[in-house]
Amino acid sequence: MPKDGIFVGFERLKVEKNKFEKTIRSADNQSNVVQTTFCPFVLYNQVERDYSYTFSGGKWTRELTTNAQGTSNKKVIYEPAINLILVN
């Protein structure tokens, strides 16, 4: 295990096998609407962080949020509501 930890990314795969559809009544009660979601359905929490990561062009990039004065601001991001505990 690296001393500085590990990085775990989470991606929802929008493939036919993970597709779940259900029919719901529209807000005006005039018609039915098909709602499509993809499983697994993971809950997210809003958390404040100094930075976030994005994946583009085959690499991870750390993005800082700075204000007009050049100092760092915390930003609200969505974090999967899951814990991973590793023990020796």
Secondary structure as UniProt FT lines:
FT   TURN            3..4
FT   HELIX           16..18
FT   STRAND          19..25
FT   TURN            27..28
FT   STRAND          32..38
FT   STRAND          44..49
FT   STRAND          51..56
FT   TURN            57..58
FT   STRAND          59..64
FT   TURN            68..69
FT   STRAND          75..80
//
